[in-house]
Amino acid sequence: MAGTAVDRRQVLVGLVGAVPLLTARPLSVWAQPLPTVLVPERSAEVVSVIDGDTVTLDSGDQVRLVGMQAPKLPLGRPDFEPWPLAEAARGALAALVLGRTVSLAHGGRRRDRNDRWLAHLVDVETGAWVQGAMLRDGWARVYTFIDNRAAVPEMLAEERAARAALRGIWADPYYRVRSALDDRWTFDRYELVEGVVVDAARVRGRVYLNFGTNWRDDFTVAIAPEDVARFRRSGLDLLSLEGRAIRVRGWLYPRNGPMIDADHPEQIEILDPD
């Protein structure tokens, strides 16, 4: 039933559509340790899995697995259509952590507005990194925020491996990387978009990366004046991206054509060599 957490009493018998039956396997198969920039702190048992990136601990606390985004379930929201493979992603996370003891490691802000813990999880028994396993098996995409940006290179590496092998969600066209030259867009969705920056311009302090010659209709990435310095401090000169192939991730909105707002450097990957 959509929106109902998987708890330890339930048996996972199948997944959605053409996805093969998922069976539990120890995290040790992945041999992917927690990145060294993260330090495990308190530990607790996972007693339920709410969706593909949220769990409940035996303390009663909820944890949002930070740094990644799994397909979304309605979870009580009216008129919300579940994203493709959302149940499969929840089942994948349950197979990895349900009934197991995990440690929480924080890479930035520790709680969200819903008072959930924001953390990376590591299996206490095996030392394996849960986010790494979910990303490598293709059940989530990298999803970062200004105040939670730890271990992004490691997460992107796992996501790339899954995408290349068409594992999990990457076999579904809904999650494909979009071309900046697409002429059909669906808005209010989290997307990965790639293409060549035709023009990079600063207008009243705001930087626009335009992927076509008509900025009123073509795909654009916008960086607000208050965020430009953050890119500069990371060593990324936004105006130097003109003529470069990049991949950007974020929420897509209609604003003089399709647009993604980028507020931190981890949203942009440079695809071509210097």
C-alpha positions as CSV (number, residue, x, y, z in Angstrom):
1,M,0.0,0.0,0.0
2,A,1.5,3.3,-1.1
3,G,2.7,5.5,1.8
4,T,3.0,2.7,4.3
5,A,6.5,2.1,5.8
6,V,8.2,-1.3,5.4
7,D,8.7,-2.7,8.9
8,R,10.4,-5.8,10.1
9,R,7.2,-7.9,10.1
10,Q,6.8,-7.5,6.3
11,V,8.3,-9.9,3.7
12,L,9.5,-8.4,0.5
13,V,8.1,-10.6,-2.2
14,G,8.4,-8.5,-5.4
15,L,8.9,-5.2,-6.9
16,V,7.2,-2.9,-9.5
17,G,7.0,-3.6,-13.2
18,A,9.8,-5.5,-14.8
19,V,12.2,-5.1,-11.9
20,P,13.6,-8.4,-10.7
21,L,12.8,-9.8,-7.3
22,L,15.0,-8.1,-4.7
23,T,16.5,-10.2,-2.1
24,A,18.3,-9.0,1.0
25,R,22.1,-9.2,0.9
26,P,24.7,-8.0,3.3
27,L,26.2,-4.6,2.8
28,S,29.6,-6.2,2.8
29,V,29.1,-7.2,-0.8
30,W,29.6,-3.6,-1.8
31,A,32.9,-3.3,0.1
32,Q,32.3,0.5,0.0
33,P,33.4,2.1,3.3
34,L,32.1,5.4,4.6
35,P,34.2,8.3,3.0
36,T,36.8,9.6,5.4
37,V,35.3,13.1,5.4
38,L,32.5,11.6,7.5
39,V,32.8,10.4,11.1
40,P,30.2,8.0,12.5
41,E,28.6,9.1,15.8
42,R,25.7,7.5,17.6
43,S,24.2,4.1,16.6
44,A,20.7,2.7,16.5
45,E,18.6,0.0,15.0
46,V,16.5,0.7,11.9
47,V,12.9,-0.5,12.7
48,S,11.1,0.8,9.6
49,V,11.7,2.1,6.1
50,I,9.4,4.9,5.1
51,D,10.6,5.3,1.5
52,G,13.8,4.9,-0.4
53,D,15.7,7.6,1.5
54,T,14.0,7.8,4.9
55,V,14.0,5.4,7.9
56,T,12.9,5.2,11.5
57,L,15.2,4.2,14.3
58,D,14.4,2.3,17.5
59,S,14.7,5.6,19.3
60,G,11.6,6.9,17.4
61,D,13.7,9.3,15.4
62,Q,13.4,9.6,11.6
63,V,16.5,9.8,9.5
64,R,16.6,11.3,6.0
65,L,19.6,9.8,4.1
66,V,21.3,13.0,3.1
67,G,23.1,13.4,-0.2
68,M,20.8,11.3,-2.3
69,Q,17.2,11.3,-3.5
70,A,15.2,8.1,-4.1
71,P,12.0,8.0,-6.1
72,K,9.2,9.6,-4.1
73,L,6.0,8.0,-2.7
74,P,2.8,9.9,-1.8
75,L,3.2,9.4,2.0
76,G,-0.2,10.9,2.6
77,R,0.1,13.8,0.2
78,P,-3.2,14.3,-1.7
79,D,-3.1,14.0,-5.5
80,F,0.6,13.1,-5.5
81,E,1.5,10.5,-8.1
82,P,4.3,8.1,-7.0
83,W,7.4,8.3,-9.0
84,P,8.3,5.2,-11.1
85,L,10.1,2.5,-9.1
86,A,9.4,4.3,-5.8
87,E,8.3,1.0,-4.1
88,A,11.3,-0.8,-5.6
89,A,13.7,1.8,-4.1
90,R,12.0,1.5,-0.7
91,G,12.4,-2.3,-0.9
92,A,16.1,-1.9,-1.8
93,L,16.7,0.2,1.2
94,A,14.8,-2.1,3.5
95,A,16.8,-5.1,2.2
96,L,20.0,-3.2,3.2
97,V,19.1,-1.7,6.6
98,L,15.9,-3.0,8.1
99,G,16.6,-4.7,11.4
100,R,20.2,-3.7,11.3
101,T,22.2,-1.4,13.5
102,V,23.6,1.7,11.8
103,S,25.7,4.6,12.8
104,L,24.8,8.2,11.8
105,A,27.5,10.4,10.3
106,H,26.8,14.1,9.6
107,G,28.3,16.1,6.7
108,G,26.6,19.4,7.4
109,R,23.2,20.5,8.8
110,R,22.0,17.9,11.2
111,R,18.2,18.3,11.2
112,D,15.6,19.4,8.6
113,R,12.5,21.5,9.0
114,N,10.5,18.3,9.8
115,D,12.9,17.6,12.7
116,R,14.3,14.5,10.9
117,W,18.0,13.7,11.3
118,L,20.1,14.4,8.2
119,A,22.8,11.8,8.1
120,H,24.9,9.3,6.2
121,L,24.3,5.7,7.4
122,V,27.0,3.1,7.9
123,D,26.3,-0.5,8.8
124,V,27.9,-1.2,12.2
125,E,28.6,-4.8,11.5
126,T,30.2,-4.5,8.1
127,G,31.3,-0.8,8.1
128,A,29.6,-0.4,4.7
129,W,28.2,3.0,3.6
130,V,24.4,2.8,2.9
131,Q,24.3,5.8,0.6
132,G,27.1,4.3,-1.5
133,A,25.2,1.0,-1.9
134,M,21.9,2.7,-2.8
135,L,23.6,4.9,-5.4
136,R,25.7,2.1,-6.9
137,D,22.7,-0.2,-7.2
138,G,20.8,2.6,-9.0
139,W,18.1,3.3,-6.5
140,A,18.8,6.9,-6.0
141,R,20.4,10.0,-7.5
142,V,22.9,12.4,-5.9
143,Y,21.0,15.3,-4.3
144,T,22.9,17.9,-2.4
145,F,22.2,21.2,-0.6
146,I,24.3,24.2,0.3
147,D,24.4,23.1,3.9
148,N,25.0,19.4,3.2
149,R,27.8,18.8,0.6
150,A,30.1,16.2,2.1
151,A,31.3,13.1,0.1
152,V,29.9,14.4,-3.2
153,P,32.8,13.1,-5.4
154,E,32.4,9.6,-3.9
155,M,28.6,9.7,-4.4
156,L,28.9,10.9,-8.0
157,A,31.3,8.1,-8.8
158,E,28.7,5.5,-7.5
159,E,25.9,7.2,-9.5
160,R,27.9,7.2,-12.7
161,A,28.7,3.5,-12.3
162,A,25.0,2.7,-11.9
163,R,23.9,4.9,-14.8
164,A,26.5,3.4,-17.1
165,A,25.2,-0.1,-16.3
166,L,21.5,0.9,-16.4
167,R,20.9,-0.4,-12.9
168,G,17.8,0.4,-11.0
169,I,16.1,3.7,-11.9
170,W,18.5,4.3,-14.7
171,A,16.8,1.7,-16.8
172,D,13.6,3.8,-16.7
173,P,13.3,6.7,-19.2
174,Y,11.7,8.8,-16.5
175,Y,15.1,9.3,-14.9
176,R,17.2,9.6,-18.0
177,V,19.7,12.5,-18.3
178,R,18.0,15.1,-20.4
179,S,19.6,16.9,-23.3
180,A,19.7,20.7,-22.9
181,L,18.4,20.8,-26.5
182,D,15.2,18.8,-25.7
183,D,12.0,20.5,-26.9
184,R,9.7,18.8,-24.5
185,W,10.0,19.5,-20.7
186,T,8.0,18.5,-17.6
187,F,8.4,21.1,-14.9
188,D,8.6,20.9,-11.1
189,R,10.8,17.8,-11.4
190,Y,14.3,17.1,-10.3
191,E,16.4,16.6,-13.4
192,L,19.9,15.9,-14.6
193,V,20.5,18.0,-17.8
194,E,23.6,18.1,-19.9
195,G,24.8,20.1,-22.9
196,V,27.2,22.7,-24.2
197,V,27.0,26.2,-22.7
198,V,26.5,28.5,-25.7
199,D,26.8,31.7,-23.7
200,A,27.8,32.6,-20.1
201,A,26.8,36.1,-19.0
202,R,26.6,38.1,-15.8
203,V,23.5,40.4,-15.6
204,R,23.2,42.6,-12.5
205,G,25.3,40.2,-10.6
206,R,23.4,37.1,-11.6
207,V,25.1,34.6,-13.9
208,Y,23.2,32.8,-16.6
209,L,24.5,29.8,-18.5
210,N,22.5,29.6,-21.7
211,F,22.4,26.4,-23.8
212,G,20.9,28.0,-26.8
213,T,20.8,31.2,-28.8
214,N,17.3,32.2,-27.6
215,W,17.4,32.8,-23.9
216,R,13.7,33.3,-23.7
217,D,13.0,29.7,-24.8
218,D,16.1,27.6,-24.4
219,F,17.3,25.8,-21.3
220,T,19.3,28.0,-18.8
221,V,21.1,27.6,-15.5
222,A,20.9,30.6,-13.2
223,I,23.1,31.5,-10.3
224,A,22.0,34.2,-8.0
225,P,24.4,37.0,-7.0
226,E,24.6,35.8,-3.4
227,D,25.7,32.3,-4.6
228,V,28.3,33.3,-7.3
229,A,31.0,33.8,-4.6
230,R,30.5,30.2,-3.4
231,F,31.4,28.9,-6.9
232,R,34.4,31.2,-7.1
233,R,35.7,30.0,-3.7
234,S,35.5,26.4,-5.0
235,G,37.7,27.3,-7.9
236,L,34.9,27.3,-10.5
237,D,34.8,30.4,-12.7
238,L,31.3,30.3,-14.0
239,L,31.9,32.6,-17.0
240,S,34.7,30.2,-18.1
241,L,32.1,27.5,-18.7
242,E,31.1,29.1,-22.0
243,G,31.8,26.5,-24.7
244,R,32.1,23.7,-22.2
245,A,30.0,20.6,-21.9
246,I,28.5,20.3,-18.4
247,R,25.9,18.3,-16.5
248,V,23.7,20.2,-14.1
249,R,21.2,18.8,-11.5
250,G,18.3,20.5,-9.8
251,W,14.7,21.3,-9.9
252,L,13.4,22.4,-13.3
253,Y,11.0,25.4,-13.5
254,P,9.5,27.4,-16.4
255,R,11.2,30.8,-16.3
256,N,11.9,32.3,-19.8
257,G,12.1,28.7,-20.9
258,P,13.2,25.7,-18.8
259,M,15.6,26.8,-16.0
260,I,17.5,25.2,-13.1
261,D,18.8,27.4,-10.2
262,A,22.2,26.4,-9.1
263,D,23.3,27.6,-5.7
264,H,26.4,25.4,-4.9
265,P,29.2,24.0,-7.1
266,E,28.3,20.3,-6.6
267,Q,25.3,20.8,-8.9
268,I,27.5,21.2,-11.9
269,E,29.8,18.6,-13.4
270,I,32.2,19.5,-16.2
271,L,32.1,16.8,-18.8
272,D,34.8,17.8,-21.3
273,P,38.6,17.9,-20.5
274,D,40.4,21.2,-20.1
